[in-house]
């Protein structure tokens, strides 16, 4: 008898913030405050993760991993040192991007810039998949 192979055994829901979770806990379009940053290893690659304060209704938010585009958006808006990001605010938006030939949902970071923010800050709307 052949061993049964199930997709669900290989691809579980991520413990990191993703589009479906943002939809489920209504994170798109609300202001989120960055509380911490972490270095995370995923599939033998180093990534930056952002932690947030709880939502206004008290929900805990999983870590958001930054791909290169999201990281560059954060760098342009708040500086190269992730420690300078703490206390800053962003909004998350759902966008559609091409990824490996398919149009998929993705998360875009929209920095909320304060007075005296670095010039040339990104709008965050470029493809972030």
SVG drawing of the C-alpha trace seen along z (x, -y; Angstrom):
<svg xmlns="http://www.w3.org/2000/svg" viewBox="-12 -68 33 70">
<polyline fill="none" stroke="black" stroke-width="0.4" points="0.0,0.0 1.3,-3.4 1.8,-6.0 -0.9,-8.8 0.6,-12.2 -1.5,-15.2 -0.8,-18.8 -1.9,-19.9 1.0,-17.9 3.4,-20.1 1.8,-23.5 0.3,-24.6 -1.0,-28.0 2.0,-30.3 2.6,-31.6 3.6,-34.8 1.2,-37.6 -0.2,-36.9 -3.0,-38.2 -5.7,-35.7 -4.9,-36.4 -5.0,-40.2 -8.5,-39.7 -9.7,-37.5 -8.7,-39.9 -9.4,-43.1 -5.9,-44.6 -6.1,-46.2 -6.4,-50.0 -6.0,-50.5 -3.0,-52.2 -0.5,-49.8 2.3,-50.9 5.6,-49.1 6.7,-47.7 9.8,-45.7 11.8,-44.2 13.5,-40.8 15.9,-38.9 14.2,-35.7 15.6,-32.8 13.1,-31.3 14.2,-28.5 17.9,-29.3 17.4,-33.0 17.7,-35.9 14.6,-38.2 13.5,-41.2 10.3,-40.7 8.1,-43.5 6.0,-43.2 3.1,-45.5 1.2,-46.7 -2.2,-45.0 -5.1,-46.3 -7.5,-48.8 -9.8,-45.9 -7.0,-44.0 -6.1,-41.4 -2.5,-40.2 -0.9,-40.5 1.6,-37.9 5.1,-38.9 5.2,-40.5 8.1,-39.2 9.7,-41.8 10.6,-40.8 13.1,-43.1 10.5,-45.5 8.8,-45.9 12.2,-46.3 13.2,-49.0 9.9,-50.8 10.6,-50.8 14.2,-52.0 13.1,-54.9 10.4,-56.0 12.1,-55.5 15.8,-54.9 18.3,-52.1 18.4,-51.1 15.4,-49.0 15.7,-50.3 14.5,-53.7 11.3,-52.1 10.0,-51.5 7.0,-53.6 6.4,-54.5 3.1,-53.7 2.1,-52.0 -1.0,-50.8 -1.2,-47.5 -3.0,-47.4 -4.0,-44.4 -2.6,-44.6 -2.5,-42.3 1.0,-41.5 2.5,-39.1 4.4,-36.3 5.9,-33.5 3.5,-34.1 0.3,-34.3 -1.6,-37.3 -1.8,-37.0 -2.8,-39.0 0.0,-40.5 0.6,-42.9 1.8,-46.5 3.2,-48.7 2.1,-52.3 4.3,-54.3 2.5,-57.1 5.1,-59.8 5.5,-62.2 6.8,-65.8 10.6,-65.7 10.5,-62.3 13.2,-61.6 12.6,-63.1 11.9,-60.8 9.8,-58.5 8.1,-55.8 4.3,-55.6 4.7,-51.9 2.3,-51.0 4.9,-49.3 4.6,-45.6 5.6,-43.9 5.5,-40.2"/>
</svg>
